[in-house]
Amino acid sequence: MIIKRDAETVVTVYRAQPMLRSDRPLPDLHIRATVEIPGSISTDESQRMMQQDAEDIVVALVSTLPGGTFDRVLAEMLRRKLSSLVVPL
C-alpha cells in the first residue's frame, strides 16, 4: 500500500517471517531518502555515494523482505530499466 503525505511517501509491504519459530520477528524496515546529493561534489564522489546507498538498500531489503518479494522487486526494476538497455537494430 502506498500512502502519500505532505512531505513523505510511505509504502507498506510484508516482511519475511523468522527462519525458526524460536527467532524473534524481524524489525520493521524504514528507508528514508531525505537529503539530496550535494551539487558541489565531484562525479567520482557522487558515484561512490550512490554505490554505497545501493549496497545499503540491497542489504536492508535482502534481510527484511520475503525472498519472493525481493525477486519480484528486482524483476520489476529491471523491467522498468529495460528500455534504456535495449539496442535498436
Buried (B, 14 or more C-beta within 10 A) or exposed (E): EEEEEEEEEEEEEEBBEEEEEEEEEBEEEEEEEEEEEEEEEEEEEEEEEEEEEEEEEEEEBEEBBEEEBBEEBEEEEEEEEEEEEEEEE
